[in-house]
Amino acid sequence: MKITIAVNHLYLKKGHTDILDNVSFTVPSGVVCAFIGHNGAGKTTTIKSILNLRPYNSGTVKINGIDSKNIKSRESVGYIPEKAIAVNMNTKVFIKEMAQYHKWTHEKVNKFITMICEKFDFPQNRLSTPLKRLSSGQSKIITIAQAFIGHPLIIIADEPTDNLDPDARDLFWNFVKYIRQHNRQITFFISTHQLDEIENYANYIVAIRNGQIKFSGKFVATKQGSLREKYHSFKTQD
């Protein structure tokens, strides 16, 4: 089985506090991995460490076998940050600027924009609005969309459905399903508090609590109970 993300013995201290304490786990290729844990457990810190956006004290991270400190490791990665992108740039221009990095043609960019508007029910008349003037939900949709430019093989998402209304959340998960139907090799590593939502899609779990990994492995909701039940079982391990 091909390993997409490999985190080994990751330590991060802040003063005398262990933010990440010997964090080790792997994520196989082609799974939808739910990265779960309470607020302050270390989810966002781990994600930023994987993407080399936050330095750590020791340990290693590899993406597709390449050290994450090597920029080439992130060539196949799309990233959805927790906070929506809010820049003073026309929304359509922003998408086109991002697409230029991947040498997309004008026609390909326009097809992508049309697809995003259809899949997320995003109003086309808002494409001329600066990102920072969009509603929180609309800016989050564009933040989600930009992660898929370039057809990455790995999507790392930090609370992707935050600031989305219930309808938009459904649209996001339908989009995940749509992407997987077209490419079973794509890997999703999704940090979320919305356990009832992701359990319908996740087939792998990494659970973190107080900076320590409590579980990583396959998950089938119908055989192991609900994801929420599984999560509560991790809390008893302290």
MITIDO-794891 format. One line per 8 residues: their letters; for each residue x, y, z of C-alpha. Coordinates in nm, 4 decimals, always signed. Layout:
N
a> X:Y:Z | ...
This chain:
238
mkitiavn> +0.0000:+0.0000:+0.0000 | +0.1416:+0.3377:-0.1035 | +0.1877:+0.5845:+0.1809 | +0.0962:+0.9420:+0.0912 | +0.1744:+1.1175:+0.4213 | +0.4242:+0.9839:+0.6755 | +0.4767:+1.1679:+1.0044 | +0.7443:+1.0275:+1.2341
hlylkkgh> +0.8248:+1.1232:+1.5941 | +0.7191:+1.4853:+1.5571 | +0.7893:+1.7016:+1.8622 | +0.6983:+2.0652:+1.9081 | +0.7442:+2.2511:+2.2353 | +0.6268:+2.5956:+2.3361 | +0.8153:+2.6846:+2.6519 | +0.7774:+2.3817:+2.8759
tdildnvs> +0.4569:+2.2654:+2.7057 | +0.4488:+1.9827:+2.4527 | +0.2257:+2.0987:+2.1669 | +0.3076:+1.7860:+1.9676 | +0.4381:+1.4895:+2.1646 | +0.5967:+1.2137:+1.9550 | +0.3328:+1.2392:+1.6818 | +0.3623:+0.9505:+1.4354
ftvpsgvv> +0.1134:+0.8253:+1.1782 | +0.0776:+0.7389:+0.8108 | -0.1982:+0.8081:+0.5604 | -0.2338:+0.5621:+0.2701 | -0.3014:+0.6774:-0.0826 | -0.6635:+0.7002:-0.1942 | -0.8323:+0.7268:+0.1471 | -1.0571:+0.9908:+0.2984
cafighng> -0.8861:+1.0383:+0.6342 | -1.0695:+1.2091:+0.9184 | -0.8193:+1.3912:+1.1403 | -1.0119:+1.4369:+1.4636 | -0.9514:+1.5799:+1.8085 | -1.0712:+1.8450:+2.0530 | -0.9901:+2.2149:+2.0259 | -0.6229:+2.2627:+2.1092
agktttik> -0.5400:+1.8956:+2.0481 | -0.2790:+1.9854:+1.7861 | -0.4672:+1.9340:+1.4591 | -0.3882:+2.2670:+1.2933 | -0.0296:+2.2602:+1.4228 | +0.0180:+1.9130:+1.2761 | -0.1253:+2.0199:+0.9415 | +0.0993:+2.3263:+0.9280
silnlrpy> +0.3969:+2.1083:+1.0197 | +0.3135:+1.8672:+0.7369 | +0.3034:+2.1605:+0.4953 | +0.6250:+2.3089:+0.6384 | +0.4335:+2.6199:+0.7453 | +0.5348:+2.5817:+1.1096 | +0.8770:+2.4690:+1.2320 | +0.8982:+2.1794:+1.4781
nsgtvkin> +1.1725:+2.0742:+1.7180 | +1.2385:+1.7264:+1.5849 | +1.0951:+1.4492:+1.3727 | +1.0327:+1.4014:+1.0027 | +0.7457:+1.4483:+0.7622 | +0.7331:+1.2993:+0.4146 | +0.4782:+1.3534:+0.1399 | +0.4909:+1.0875:-0.1307
gidsknik> +0.8324:+0.9892:+0.0041 | +0.9764:+1.3420:-0.0232 | +1.0803:+1.5374:+0.2856 | +0.8211:+1.8092:+0.3446 | +1.1004:+2.0671:+0.3783 | +1.1626:+2.0119:+0.0077 | +0.9224:+2.2317:-0.1890 | +0.8782:+1.9508:-0.4447
sresvgyi> +0.6863:+1.7530:-0.1812 | +0.3992:+1.9999:-0.2080 | +0.3666:+2.0014:-0.5862 | +0.0839:+1.7472:-0.5688 | -0.0867:+1.9000:-0.2626 | -0.3939:+2.1220:-0.2461 | -0.4434:+2.3032:+0.0864 | -0.7670:+2.4359:+0.2351
pekaiavn> -0.6751:+2.6512:+0.5381 | -0.9116:+2.6923:+0.8321 | -0.9471:+3.0662:+0.7736 | -1.0868:+3.1722:+0.4393 | -0.8619:+3.3642:+0.2037 | -0.9528:+3.7321:+0.2167 | -0.7455:+3.9441:-0.0200 | -0.8386:+4.2637:-0.1992
mntkvfik> -0.8477:+4.0957:-0.5397 | -1.1303:+4.0320:-0.7811 | -1.2481:+3.6751:-0.7173 | -1.2266:+3.5606:-1.0799 | -0.8860:+3.7251:-1.1206 | -0.7669:+3.5449:-0.8054 | -0.8661:+3.2064:-0.9492 | -0.6971:+3.2887:-1.2802
emaqyhkw> -0.3798:+3.3988:-1.1005 | -0.3707:+3.0678:-0.9129 | -0.4316:+2.8743:-1.2348 | -0.1398:+3.0460:-1.4062 | +0.1007:+2.8615:-1.1756 | -0.0246:+2.5382:-1.3286 | -0.0137:+2.6748:-1.6847 | -0.3851:+2.6238:-1.7358
thekvnkf> -0.5333:+2.7561:-2.0574 | -0.7963:+3.0307:-2.0565 | -1.0556:+2.7737:-2.1626 | -0.9616:+2.5320:-1.8837 | -0.9841:+2.8062:-1.6199 | -1.3281:+2.9125:-1.7399 | -1.4510:+2.5518:-1.7323 | -1.3195:+2.5171:-1.3771
itmicekf> -1.4937:+2.8376:-1.2654 | -1.8212:+2.7250:-1.4224 | -1.7909:+2.3864:-1.2523 | -1.7277:+2.5435:-0.9116 | -2.0235:+2.7797:-0.9504 | -2.2461:+2.4825:-1.0385 | -2.1189:+2.2422:-0.7718 | -2.1295:+2.5001:-0.4893
dfpqnrls> -2.4229:+2.7095:-0.6089 | -2.1892:+3.0105:-0.6152 | -2.3498:+3.3165:-0.7824 | -2.1591:+3.4113:-1.0968 | -2.2307:+3.7800:-1.0398 | -2.0101:+3.7592:-0.7295 | -1.7046:+3.6586:-0.9328 | -1.6274:+4.0262:-0.9945
tplkrlss> -1.6330:+4.1020:-0.6197 | -1.3052:+4.1266:-0.4223 | -1.2527:+3.8194:-0.2060 | -1.2480:+4.0167:+0.1172 | -1.5920:+4.1588:+0.0398 | -1.7571:+3.8215:-0.0085 | -1.9681:+3.6703:+0.2673 | -1.7814:+3.4331:+0.4998
gqskiiti> -1.9443:+3.1336:+0.3318 | -1.8691:+3.2553:-0.0201 | -1.5051:+3.3288:+0.0608 | -1.4748:+2.9813:+0.2129 | -1.6097:+2.8276:-0.1087 | -1.3409:+3.0080:-0.3113 | -1.0804:+2.8978:-0.0551 | -1.1966:+2.5391:-0.1080
aqafighp> -1.1998:+2.5798:-0.4858 | -0.8429:+2.7084:-0.5126 | -0.7121:+2.3911:-0.3497 | -0.8287:+2.1862:-0.6478 | -0.6550:+2.3963:-0.9120 | -0.3854:+2.1847:-1.0747 | -0.5677:+1.8572:-0.9998 | -0.3652:+1.7709:-0.6864
liiiadep> -0.3411:+1.4110:-0.5715 | -0.3558:+1.5102:-0.2048 | -0.6038:+1.7494:-0.0437 | -0.5170:+1.8657:+0.3076 | -0.8113:+2.0490:+0.4599 | -0.8334:+2.2207:+0.7984 | -1.1981:+2.2500:+0.9064 | -1.3187:+2.2981:+0.5472
tdnldpda> -1.6886:+2.3288:+0.6367 | -1.6448:+2.6013:+0.9001 | -1.8490:+2.9131:+0.8122 | -2.0587:+2.7171:+0.5643 | -2.4338:+2.6917:+0.6083 | -2.5948:+2.3445:+0.6112 | -2.6692:+2.3515:+0.2376 | -2.3123:+2.4533:+0.1500
rdlfwnfv> -2.1758:+2.1802:+0.3785 | -2.3788:+1.9234:+0.1880 | -2.2449:+2.0672:-0.1367 | -1.8874:+2.0342:-0.0084 | -1.9280:+1.6666:+0.0774 | -2.1047:+1.6046:-0.2535 | -1.8032:+1.7654:-0.4207 | -1.5678:+1.5312:-0.2327
kyirqhnr> -1.7788:+1.2415:-0.3563 | -1.7716:+1.3814:-0.7111 | -1.3906:+1.4165:-0.7064 | -1.3439:+1.0624:-0.5743 | -1.5731:+0.9199:-0.8401 | -1.3421:+1.0678:-1.1022 | -1.0152:+0.9803:-0.9281 | -0.9941:+0.7055:-0.6671
qitffist> -0.6225:+0.7742:-0.6178 | -0.6780:+1.1170:-0.4643 | -0.6150:+1.1333:-0.0884 | -0.8138:+1.3550:+0.1470 | -0.6720:+1.4443:+0.4898 | -0.9496:+1.6408:+0.6581 | -0.9459:+1.7971:+1.0023 | -1.3011:+1.8506:+1.1234
hqldeien> -1.5289:+1.8737:+1.4244 | -1.8268:+1.7699:+1.2138 | -1.8034:+1.3988:+1.2918 | -2.1562:+1.3158:+1.1794 | -2.0792:+1.4656:+0.8376 | -1.7448:+1.3058:+0.7641 | -1.8281:+0.9561:+0.8881 | -2.0294:+0.8971:+0.5701
yanyivai> -1.7116:+0.9493:+0.3662 | -1.4132:+0.8647:+0.5877 | -1.2546:+0.5224:+0.5627 | -0.9486:+0.6081:+0.7687 | -0.8966:+0.7902:+1.1004 | -0.6145:+0.9709:+1.2747 | -0.7169:+1.0805:+1.6242 | -0.5100:+1.3239:+1.8296
rngqikfs> -0.5594:+1.4241:+2.1914 | -0.3402:+1.6610:+2.3930 | -0.0715:+1.6508:+2.1265 | -0.0532:+1.2705:+2.1147 | -0.1858:+1.0282:+1.8542 | -0.4458:+0.8003:+2.0108 | -0.5402:+0.6013:+1.7033 | -0.4654:+0.5741:+1.3336
gkfvatkq> -0.6081:+0.3179:+1.0987 | -0.9010:+0.2024:+0.8893 | -1.2548:+0.2844:+0.9899 | -1.5887:+0.1450:+0.8749 | -1.8805:+0.3096:+1.0525 | -2.1237:+0.0213:+1.0106 | -1.8799:-0.2227:+1.1735 | -1.7230:-0.0043:+1.4424
gslrekyh> -2.0156:+0.2097:+1.5531 | -2.0394:+0.5776:+1.4739 | -1.7340:+0.7983:+1.4403 | -1.8576:+0.9948:+1.7405 | -1.8624:+0.6764:+1.9502 | -1.5135:+0.5943:+1.8281 | -1.3930:+0.9441:+1.9175 | -1.5353:+0.9252:+2.2689
sfktqd> -1.3534:+0.5948:+2.3216 | -1.0218:+0.7778:+2.2615 | -1.1011:+1.0180:+2.5465 | -1.0916:+0.7324:+2.7976 | -0.7301:+0.6518:+2.7093 | -0.5783:+0.9474:+2.9004
